Amino acid sequence: MKEYTHDGEPLTKALQRLRHERPATLAGLAVCITGIVPGFKGYGAEHAAQAAGARTTKNVSSLTSLLVIGQNAGRDKLNRAEAYGTPTITAREFLAYV
């Protein structure tokens, strides 16, 4: 199934365009995303983070650099981020990086 951005552009094409237009603002960071990031469907937010240079993870660990907190965020990931002292940002703040 093909994924699209909120503007109707095919996600693959949008990510290729982003790689050429924007610097890698999240380069070298291990980013975990919990919950729904407005404007993205499916794995769109993870793909956008990767296009910005991040390595995405499914779980928070001591190696996680940043946790993005979206709508309906998972309590377990929030608790683990707090336990590890992992920095967190809101979905709105994340959009400024991608």
C-alpha positions in Angstrom: 0.0 0.0 0.0 1.4 3.4 -1.0 1.7 6.1 1.7 1.1 9.8 1.0 1.9 13.0 2.8 -0.9 15.2 4.0 -0.5 17.2 0.8 -1.2 14.1 -1.3 2.4 13.7 -2.5 3.7 10.1 -2.5 5.7 9.6 0.7 8.8 8.1 -1.1 9.0 11.1 -3.5 8.5 13.6 -0.6 11.4 11.9 1.4 13.7 12.0 -1.6 12.9 15.7 -2.0 13.5 16.4 1.7 16.9 14.7 1.6 18.0 17.2 -1.1 16.4 20.3 0.3 17.1 20.1 4.0 20.2 19.5 6.0 20.3 16.4 8.2 19.0 18.1 11.3 18.7 14.9 13.4 22.0 13.4 12.1 23.6 11.0 14.6 20.5 10.8 16.9 18.6 7.6 17.8 15.0 8.8 17.8 12.0 6.9 19.1 8.5 8.1 18.3 5.5 7.3 20.4 1.9 8.1 19.6 0.5 9.8 16.5 2.4 12.7 14.9 -0.2 14.9 13.2 0.3 15.2 9.4 1.8 11.7 9.1 0.2 8.3 8.4 1.6 4.9 9.2 5.4 5.1 9.5 5.5 8.5 7.9 7.0 10.3 11.0 9.7 7.6 11.3 10.6 8.0 7.6 10.7 11.8 8.0 13.1 11.4 11.0 15.3 9.1 8.9 15.3 11.6 6.0 16.5 14.2 8.6 19.4 11.9 9.4 18.1 10.1 12.5 18.2 6.4 13.2 14.8 5.4 14.5 14.1 2.8 17.1 10.9 1.0 18.3 11.8 1.1 22.0 13.4 3.5 24.4 16.7 2.3 25.8 19.8 3.9 27.3 21.0 4.5 23.7 17.9 6.5 22.7 18.8 10.2 22.1 15.3 11.6 21.8 11.7 10.6 22.4 9.0 12.3 20.3 5.7 12.4 22.1 2.7 12.3 19.8 -1.1 12.0 20.5 -2.0 8.9 22.5 1.6 8.3 23.5 2.5 5.0 25.1 2.9 5.2 28.9 5.6 2.5 28.9 7.8 4.6 26.5 7.3 7.7 28.6 8.2 5.9 31.8 11.3 4.4 30.2 12.4 7.8 28.9 12.0 9.2 32.3 14.0 6.4 33.9 16.8 6.7 31.4 16.8 10.5 31.4 16.1 10.6 27.7 15.2 14.0 26.4 11.6 14.4 25.0 10.0 16.7 22.6 6.4 17.2 21.5 5.1 16.2 18.0 4.8 19.9 17.2 8.5 20.5 18.1 9.5 17.4 16.0 7.8 19.0 13.0 10.3 21.9 13.2 13.2 19.4 12.7 11.6 17.5 9.7 
